[in-house]
Amino acid sequence: MTNNNIYFVANWKMNGHLSLIKRLKNVVILSNNKKYKKIKIIYCPPFTLISKLFDKIKKSKIIVGSQDCSYEDNYGPFTGDVSPKLIKEIGAKYVILGHSERRLKGDTNKIINRKIHAALKQKLKIILCIGETLNDRKKNKTFSVLKKQLLLCLKKINNIDNIIFAYEPIWSIGTGVIPLNNILEHDISKIIKFIKSKFKNQKPKIIYGGSVNPENIVKLKHIKNINGFLVGGASLYENKFVDIIKKTTI
Ligand code: PGA
């Protein structure tokens, strides 16, 4: 882990309901605890729950984000789209882009790049997901895939201050399988090196995502240069999410 801010992103995916939001308590308390002042908790529920979640955590330090956005940044006749402007207006600060589950639904690197430009224009911060499939890894293509994703998604972007990079090996998402610490550490340092080579004098923030849970966090927290975690399944259970945060900071 780094000595800087540590990010915990809760990605609820297409899950969650009002009662889950109403029950949030311990994470609110934790976020207000001075002992955890370096911890940044970002909840990303489905669009439909953002405003309810926002009401619930208003008095806490929890930050709200969305799981995607349109590449149309403003208002307009785009039925079904949710623009960065609308997301910003409701009080959310972040947007997850490039998640492999969105890429499966058709988001190409080019589309993700357009979404990044739109989101930055509306002053949203971005959690940009990159990751390789198991097949890519087996064929030794991990880095060519990651580099391509980075290069195309970041086209015409000059500043990465408002971007958090989430490295999520696709084979680890929702499978319970996580990379070995030494492999993950090696991969993350290569990603950081590559980003630094493209963005001179800038400091990339990188988090890991894929099957993070209260058990494996005790291992994962030892990864050097990591700025936090993107948590899917386990973030639906407040006790597990709080446990992950607490164990990381012990
Ligand atoms: P998971 O999901 O923690 O359920 O593996 C992570 C993600 O896809 O963001």
Boltz pocket constraint, residues with backbone or C-beta under 6 A from the ligand:
constraints:
  - pocket:
      binder: B
      contacts: [[A, 11], [A, 168], [A, 172], [A, 173], [A, 174], [A, 175], [A, 209], [A, 210], [A, 211], [A, 212], [A, 230], [A, 231], [A, 232], [A, 233], [A, 234]]
      max_distance: 6.0
